[in-house]
Amino acid sequence: MSTNRASDAPEELHTTGIYVYGIVPADVETEEDAVGVCDGPVRLVRHGDIAALVSDISVDRPLGKPVDLQAHAHLLDGTSRVAPVLPLRFGAVLTDSNAVKDELLTAHADEFSAALEQLEGRAQYVVKGRYVEQVILSEVLEENGQARELREALRDQPEETSRDARMALGEIISNAIVAKRDEDTAKVVEALTPLADFLNVREPTHELEAAHVAVLVEVARQDELETAVGELAQQWDGRVEMRLLGPLAAYDFVVAQQPEG
């Protein structure tokens, strides 16, 4: 009796998938040495006038390590310097190139094309300011009589017997810094609004944060943006340390439709 060896063979397991970083115009070309998550070579899956930035990935490997997040952001931010890019959230994996084309690009072609047109020539920048701790503390104590008096009263008190008073002082100082953050963030927004197409005030990520603002700006106006941030830094010299990050992918303003992988 003959045996059909092909039919008896176990079904081949699908161990690879396609990691999708973002959406770009179809005329974008990837650099030969461009790599993404797990050092996978980056390529394009095109459909009409749009394309997806992708790389192959093992579906057996869990994602989420810091190096994975860095690779995802590095590729998108680098792309934003030369072309509009719609970022996908970290971790978007589809089964194969056909799924990328059918489930992502074809399904959202009009939406992606319109968003890319809006982003043409623009990128995200992030302006961050952090208070110099001793300077802002001195400023609060100088302006707030209650905090100043309470600190004087606590100067020679043992910590174990003055815990409640110290907590009260900490709360007064914290609330005063929040009020200053609101005021200083408003000044940053006022300075950046003439340059920005869109602006987003982010939640603080540190108790000493003075401002954290994302802006969508024409890349051609980066020098003007640097000048505006530099003027703020000069105004707050010794009080607030200012940083300007970018150009970056427009995470705060457009995120491509997440595929269902």
Protein Blocks (a to p, Z undefined) as FASTA:
>chain_A
ZZdfklmpccdddfbdcddfbdcdfkbccdfklccehhiacddddehjbccddddddfkb
cchifklmmmmmmmmmmmmmmoccddddehiacfblmlmmmmmmmmmmmmmmmmmmmmgo
pacddddddddfklmmmmmmmmmmklmmmmmmmmmgcfklmmmmmmmmmmmmmmmmmmmm
mmmmmmmmmmmmmmpmbdcddddfbfklfbdcdddddfklmmmmmmmmmmmmmmmgokac
cddeddddffkloccddddZZ
